[in-house]
Amino acid sequence: MNISRRQKLFGVGPMGAVISIVWLRLAVWVDHVLGHVEIFANQTPVKVIGVMLAASGLGLLFWTIRTLRNWWAKEEFCTMGPFKWFRHPMYAAWITFIVPSIALYFNSWIILFFAILLHPVWHQLVIREEKVMLEKFQNEYRVYAARTGRFFPRLWNR
């Protein structure tokens, strides 16, 4: 399975980002149509949690980019830094932290529901990337995948 330079650098990220943004826009529209169903009447705690979640997601994103810059030029398998915890830390930053933080910041059950529904979409998107990794790194990737979660750390296998 050949992989282009663009695919190597960006993977399914651009396609996933477009899907996520369209999905998020749909969630905002549905939230508006249904009259904005709030998570809590007092918005301050939810907004604070949302900001903290977004900061965590951005931290994970920058940590991933910093770790990857040393590996992109090489044809080696990276299992250090955030890759020790997530198979797809850049995507995890987006769908596990940043998108749900938007829902919390806007205090919306509807947007939070749509954020949760993004996970199955991204699980389908990364299958091709994982097939490429399995083909290239074979048993090393198989062992890594068994002990590492896609978008959530698999703490019980550490």
C-alpha positions in Angstrom: 0.0 0.0 0.0 1.7 3.2 -1.2 1.3 6.4 0.8 1.8 9.8 -0.6 3.8 12.5 1.1 0.6 14.4 1.8 -1.0 11.3 3.3 2.1 10.7 5.4 2.1 14.3 6.7 -1.7 14.8 7.2 -3.3 11.3 7.2 -7.1 11.5 7.4 -6.9 14.8 9.3 -8.1 17.2 6.6 -11.0 15.0 5.7 -11.8 14.4 9.3 -11.6 18.2 10.0 -14.0 19.0 7.2 -16.5 16.3 8.5 -16.1 17.6 12.0 -16.6 21.2 11.1 -19.7 20.4 9.0 -21.0 18.1 11.9 -20.3 20.9 14.4 -22.1 23.4 12.3 -25.1 21.1 12.0 -25.0 20.7 15.8 -25.1 24.5 16.3 -28.1 24.7 13.8 -30.0 21.9 15.6 -29.2 23.5 19.0 -30.7 26.8 17.6 -33.8 25.1 16.2 -34.4 23.2 19.4 -34.0 26.4 21.5 -30.6 25.7 23.1 -30.9 23.0 25.7 -28.5 24.0 28.4 -26.4 21.6 30.4 -26.5 23.8 33.5 -28.4 26.9 34.4 -25.2 28.4 35.9 -22.9 28.6 32.9 -19.7 29.6 34.7 -18.6 26.1 35.9 -19.3 24.6 32.6 -17.4 27.3 30.7 -14.4 26.9 33.0 -14.4 23.1 32.4 -14.7 23.8 28.7 -11.7 26.1 28.7 -9.7 23.6 30.7 -10.6 20.8 28.3 -9.6 23.0 25.3 -6.3 23.9 26.9 -5.6 20.2 27.5 -6.5 19.4 23.9 -4.2 22.2 22.6 -1.5 21.0 24.9 -1.8 17.5 23.5 -1.9 18.8 20.0 1.3 20.8 20.4 3.0 17.9 22.2 2.1 15.7 19.3 3.5 18.1 16.7 6.7 18.5 18.7 7.1 14.8 19.0 6.3 14.1 15.4 8.6 16.7 13.8 11.5 14.4 14.7 9.8 11.4 13.2 8.2 12.7 10.0 11.5 12.8 8.1 12.3 9.2 9.2 10.6 6.0 8.3 10.6 4.8 11.9 7.7 3.9 14.2 7.0 6.5 16.9 5.8 5.2 20.3 7.1 8.0 22.5 5.6 11.1 23.9 1.8 11.2 23.4 2.1 8.1 21.2 2.8 6.2 24.3 -0.8 6.8 25.4 -2.7 7.3 22.1 -2.4 5.8 18.7 -3.8 9.0 17.2 -3.0 11.8 19.7 -3.5 14.6 17.2 -7.0 13.4 16.3 -7.7 12.6 20.0 -6.8 16.2 20.9 -9.5 17.3 18.4 -12.4 14.9 19.1 -11.8 14.0 22.7 -10.8 17.4 24.1 -11.3 20.4 21.8 -14.8 19.6 20.2 -16.4 18.6 23.5 -14.9 21.7 25.1 -16.8 23.8 22.5 -20.0 22.1 23.6 -19.2 22.8 27.3 -18.2 26.4 26.6 -21.5 27.0 24.9 -23.3 25.0 27.6 -25.2 22.8 25.1 -26.4 19.3 25.4 -27.1 19.1 21.7 -23.6 20.1 20.7 -22.2 17.7 23.3 -24.3 14.9 21.8 -22.9 15.7 18.3 -19.4 15.8 19.7 -19.8 12.3 21.1 -21.2 11.1 17.8 -18.0 12.2 16.1 -16.0 9.4 17.7 -17.5 6.6 15.6 -16.9 8.7 12.5 -13.2 9.1 13.3 -12.9 5.4 14.3 -13.9 4.6 10.7 -11.6 7.3 9.2 -8.4 6.0 10.9 -8.9 2.3 9.8 -7.0 3.0 6.6 -4.1 4.7 8.4 -3.9 1.7 10.8 -3.8 -0.7 7.9 -0.9 1.2 6.4 0.9 1.1 9.8 0.2 -2.6 10.2 1.5 -3.4 6.7 4.7 -1.3 7.3 5.5 -2.2 10.9 3.6 -5.6 11.1 3.9 -7.3 14.6 5.5 -4.2 16.2 2.3 -2.2 15.3 0.0 -5.1 16.3 1.6 -5.2 19.8 1.5 -1.4 20.1 -2.2 -1.3 19.0 -3.1 -3.9 21.6 -1.8 -1.8 24.4 -2.6 1.7 23.2 -6.0 3.2 22.7 -7.0 5.1 19.6 -8.4 8.2 21.1 -8.4 7.4 24.8 -5.4 6.1 26.8 -5.8 2.4 27.6 -4.6 2.8 31.2 -5.3 -0.8 32.2 -2.7 -2.2 29.7 0.2 0.0 30.9 
